[in-house]
């Protein structure tokens, strides 16, 4: 591992962790393209399984970042354990269901559908309802029906499992647009779902790669443990900074920042 390679990994971890804390996402939108870019300069030891290794490693990094992010958001009172249990349960079911269905679908069609949906959500979020005020929102009083929880869990779990992302980039716009939840609390809901989505992803990529790569350190299946640990530790520090920044930014500005990033991601997915 060269010094430049090591610095690149730390940078990816810090940036993905900061965005995870700032926007309540997993960070996959940064991790996945960054790793592809990194391995265009540095040879990958298992290049025949490059995509699987990148997605598997991304799942591991997101899992570590999301656990730290969950703790940070919980300390700030931005998520509740009661809602987490229901939301996470739906997310696990949705992830399993989504993974099975996704394996039968045409990936190009699915990418276009997801990209168009995210683009529309980004445009909608860019023009927020200014009457919504997070100061008037009481998390403990908010109730969401089981069907709504289950539907969001299935949708987010489906795309999270298919694309190897945390799912926050999809959960947050759904919660702000359709459930009318202020964005900082929508990020809390999103953060509560991501660790459970990623547990299944980590298990899947490790088990799926055992008969291809096996236990060949730093690889365990399709996961590079060294990258997971380095990026995870670096991201663990920056998630706290990201959340502190989010708390200081005006909610309407934060929503606009998220919407712009969402539209950029959407265009990249479509094209």
Secondary structure as a PSIPRED ss2 file (coil, helix, strand):
# PSIPRED VFORMAT (PSIPRED V4.0)

   1 X C   1.000  0.000  0.000
   2 X C   1.000  0.000  0.000
   3 X H   0.000  1.000  0.000
   4 X H   0.000  1.000  0.000
   5 X H   0.000  1.000  0.000
   6 X H   0.000  1.000  0.000
   7 X H   0.000  1.000  0.000
   8 X H   0.000  1.000  0.000
   9 X H   0.000  1.000  0.000
  10 X H   0.000  1.000  0.000
  11 X H   0.000  1.000  0.000
  12 X H   0.000  1.000  0.000
  13 X H   0.000  1.000  0.000
  14 X H   0.000  1.000  0.000
  15 X H   0.000  1.000  0.000
  16 X H   0.000  1.000  0.000
  17 X H   0.000  1.000  0.000
  18 X H   0.000  1.000  0.000
  19 X H   0.000  1.000  0.000
  20 X H   0.000  1.000  0.000
  21 X H   0.000  1.000  0.000
  22 X H   0.000  1.000  0.000
  23 X H   0.000  1.000  0.000
  24 X C   1.000  0.000  0.000
  25 X C   1.000  0.000  0.000
  26 X C   1.000  0.000  0.000
  27 X C   1.000  0.000  0.000
  28 X H   0.000  1.000  0.000
  29 X H   0.000  1.000  0.000
  30 X H   0.000  1.000  0.000
  31 X H   0.000  1.000  0.000
  32 X H   0.000  1.000  0.000
  33 X H   0.000  1.000  0.000
  34 X H   0.000  1.000  0.000
  35 X H   0.000  1.000  0.000
  36 X H   0.000  1.000  0.000
  37 X H   0.000  1.000  0.000
  38 X H   0.000  1.000  0.000
  39 X C   1.000  0.000  0.000
  40 X C   1.000  0.000  0.000
  41 X C   1.000  0.000  0.000
  42 X C   1.000  0.000  0.000
  43 X C   1.000  0.000  0.000
  44 X C   1.000  0.000  0.000
  45 X C   1.000  0.000  0.000
  46 X C   1.000  0.000  0.000
  47 X H   0.000  1.000  0.000
  48 X H   0.000  1.000  0.000
  49 X H   0.000  1.000  0.000
  50 X H   0.000  1.000  0.000
  51 X H   0.000  1.000  0.000
  52 X H   0.000  1.000  0.000
  53 X H   0.000  1.000  0.000
  54 X H   0.000  1.000  0.000
  55 X H   0.000  1.000  0.000
  56 X H   0.000  1.000  0.000
  57 X H   0.000  1.000  0.000
  58 X H   0.000  1.000  0.000
  59 X H   0.000  1.000  0.000
  60 X H   0.000  1.000  0.000
  61 X H   0.000  1.000  0.000
  62 X H   0.000  1.000  0.000
  63 X H   0.000  1.000  0.000
  64 X H   0.000  1.000  0.000
  65 X H   0.000  1.000  0.000
  66 X H   0.000  1.000  0.000
  67 X H   0.000  1.000  0.000
  68 X H   0.000  1.000  0.000
  69 X H   0.000  1.000  0.000
  70 X H   0.000  1.000  0.000
  71 X H   0.000  1.000  0.000
  72 X H   0.000  1.000  0.000
  73 X H   0.000  1.000  0.000
  74 X H   0.000  1.000  0.000
  75 X H   0.000  1.000  0.000
  76 X C   1.000  0.000  0.000
  77 X C   1.000  0.000  0.000
  78 X C   1.000  0.000  0.000
  79 X C   1.000  0.000  0.000
  80 X C   1.000  0.000  0.000
  81 X H   0.000  1.000  0.000
  82 X H   0.000  1.000  0.000
  83 X H   0.000  1.000  0.000
  84 X H   0.000  1.000  0.000
  85 X H   0.000  1.000  0.000
  86 X H   0.000  1.000  0.000
  87 X H   0.000  1.000  0.000
  88 X H   0.000  1.000  0.000
  89 X H   0.000  1.000  0.000
  90 X H   0.000  1.000  0.000
  91 X H   0.000  1.000  0.000
  92 X H   0.000  1.000  0.000
  93 X H   0.000  1.000  0.000
  94 X H   0.000  1.000  0.000
  95 X H   0.000  1.000  0.000
  96 X H   0.000  1.000  0.000
  97 X H   0.000  1.000  0.000
  98 X H   0.000  1.000  0.000
  99 X H   0.000  1.000  0.000
 100 X H   0.000  1.000  0.000
 101 X H   0.000  1.000  0.000
 102 X H   0.000  1.000  0.000
 103 X C   1.000  0.000  0.000
 104 X C   1.000  0.000  0.000
 105 X C   1.000  0.000  0.000
 106 X C   1.000  0.000  0.000
 107 X H   0.000  1.000  0.000
 108 X H   0.000  1.000  0.000
 109 X H   0.000  1.000  0.000
 110 X H   0.000  1.000  0.000
 111 X H   0.000  1.000  0.000
 112 X H   0.000  1.000  0.000
 113 X H   0.000  1.000  0.000
 114 X H   0.000  1.000  0.000
 115 X H   0.000  1.000  0.000
 116 X H   0.000  1.000  0.000
 117 X H   0.000  1.000  0.000
 118 X H   0.000  1.000  0.000
 119 X H   0.000  1.000  0.000
 120 X H   0.000  1.000  0.000
 121 X H   0.000  1.000  0.000
 122 X H   0.000  1.000  0.000
 123 X H   0.000  1.000  0.000
 124 X H   0.000  1.000  0.000
 125 X H   0.000  1.000  0.000
 126 X H   0.000  1.000  0.000
 127 X C   1.000  0.000  0.000
 128 X C   1.000  0.000  0.000
 129 X C   1.000  0.000  0.000
 130 X C   1.000  0.000  0.000
 131 X C   1.000  0.000  0.000
 132 X C   1.000  0.000  0.000
 133 X C   1.000  0.000  0.000
 134 X H   0.000  1.000  0.000
 135 X H   0.000  1.000  0.000
 136 X H   0.000  1.000  0.000
 137 X C   1.000  0.000  0.000
 138 X C   1.000  0.000  0.000
 139 X H   0.000  1.000  0.000
 140 X H   0.000  1.000  0.000
 141 X H   0.000  1.000  0.000
 142 X C   1.000  0.000  0.000
 143 X C   1.000  0.000  0.000
 144 X C   1.000  0.000  0.000
 145 X C   1.000  0.000  0.000
 146 X H   0.000  1.000  0.000
 147 X H   0.000  1.000  0.000
 148 X H   0.000  1.000  0.000
 149 X H   0.000  1.000  0.000
 150 X H   0.000  1.000  0.000
 151 X H   0.000  1.000  0.000
 152 X H   0.000  1.000  0.000
 153 X H   0.000  1.000  0.000
 154 X H   0.000  1.000  0.000
 155 X H   0.000  1.000  0.000
 156 X H   0.000  1.000  0.000
 157 X H   0.000  1.000  0.000
 158 X H   0.000  1.000  0.000
 159 X H   0.000  1.000  0.000
 160 X H   0.000  1.000  0.000
 161 X H   0.000  1.000  0.000
 162 X H   0.000  1.000  0.000
 163 X H   0.000  1.000  0.000
 164 X C   1.000  0.000  0.000
 165 X C   1.000  0.000  0.000
 166 X C   1.000  0.000  0.000
 167 X C   1.000  0.000  0.000
 168 X H   0.000  1.000  0.000
 169 X H   0.000  1.000  0.000
 170 X H   0.000  1.000  0.000
 171 X H   0.000  1.000  0.000
 172 X H   0.000  1.000  0.000
 173 X H   0.000  1.000  0.000
 174 X H   0.000  1.000  0.000
 175 X H   0.000  1.000  0.000
 176 X H   0.000  1.000  0.000
 177 X H   0.000  1.000  0.000
 178 X C   1.000  0.000  0.000
 179 X C   1.000  0.000  0.000
 180 X C   1.000  0.000  0.000
 181 X C   1.000  0.000  0.000
 182 X C   1.000  0.000  0.000
 183 X H   0.000  1.000  0.000
 184 X H   0.000  1.000  0.000
 185 X H   0.000  1.000  0.000
 186 X H   0.000  1.000  0.000
 187 X H   0.000  1.000  0.000
 188 X H   0.000  1.000  0.000
 189 X H   0.000  1.000  0.000
 190 X H   0.000  1.000  0.000
 191 X H   0.000  1.000  0.000
 192 X H   0.000  1.000  0.000
 193 X H   0.000  1.000  0.000
 194 X H   0.000  1.000  0.000
 195 X H   0.000  1.000  0.000
 196 X H   0.000  1.000  0.000
 197 X H   0.000  1.000  0.000
 198 X H   0.000  1.000  0.000
 199 X H   0.000  1.000  0.000
 200 X H   0.000  1.000  0.000
 201 X H   0.000  1.000  0.000
 202 X H   0.000  1.000  0.000
 203 X H   0.000  1.000  0.000
 204 X H   0.000  1.000  0.000
 205 X H   0.000  1.000  0.000
 206 X H   0.000  1.000  0.000
 207 X H   0.000  1.000  0.000
 208 X H   0.000  1.000  0.000
 209 X H   0.000  1.000  0.000
 210 X C   1.000  0.000  0.000
 211 X C   1.000  0.000  0.000
 212 X C   1.000  0.000  0.000
 213 X C   1.000  0.000  0.000
 214 X C   1.000  0.000  0.000
 215 X E   0.000  0.000  1.000
 216 X E   0.000  0.000  1.000
 217 X C   1.000  0.000  0.000
 218 X C   1.000  0.000  0.000
 219 X E   0.000  0.000  1.000
 220 X E   0.000  0.000  1.000
 221 X C   1.000  0.000  0.000
 222 X C   1.000  0.000  0.000
 223 X E   0.000  0.000  1.000
 224 X E   0.000  0.000  1.000
 225 X H   0.000  1.000  0.000
 226 X H   0.000  1.000  0.000
 227 X H   0.000  1.000  0.000
 228 X H   0.000  1.000  0.000
 229 X H   0.000  1.000  0.000
 230 X H   0.000  1.000  0.000
 231 X H   0.000  1.000  0.000
 232 X H   0.000  1.000  0.000
 233 X H   0.000  1.000  0.000
 234 X H   0.000  1.000  0.000
 235 X H   0.000  1.000  0.000
 236 X H   0.000  1.000  0.000
 237 X H   0.000  1.000  0.000
 238 X H   0.000  1.000  0.000
 239 X H   0.000  1.000  0.000
 240 X H   0.000  1.000  0.000
 241 X H   0.000  1.000  0.000
 242 X H   0.000  1.000  0.000
 243 X H   0.000  1.000  0.000
 244 X H   0.000  1.000  0.000
 245 X H   0.000  1.000  0.000
 246 X H   0.000  1.000  0.000
 247 X H   0.000  1.000  0.000
 248 X H   0.000  1.000  0.000
 249 X C   1.000  0.000  0.000
 250 X C   1.000  0.000  0.000
 251 X H   0.000  1.000  0.000
 252 X H   0.000  1.000  0.000
 253 X H   0.000  1.000  0.000
 254 X H   0.000  1.000  0.000
 255 X H   0.000  1.000  0.000
 256 X H   0.000  1.000  0.000
 257 X H   0.000  1.000  0.000
 258 X H   0.000  1.000  0.000
 259 X H   0.000  1.000  0.000
 260 X H   0.000  1.000  0.000
 261 X H   0.000  1.000  0.000
 262 X H   0.000  1.000  0.000
 263 X H   0.000  1.000  0.000
 264 X H   0.000  1.000  0.000
 265 X H   0.000  1.000  0.000
 266 X H   0.000  1.000  0.000
 267 X H   0.000  1.000  0.000
 268 X H   0.000  1.000  0.000
 269 X H   0.000  1.000  0.000
 270 X H   0.000  1.000  0.000
 271 X C   1.000  0.000  0.000
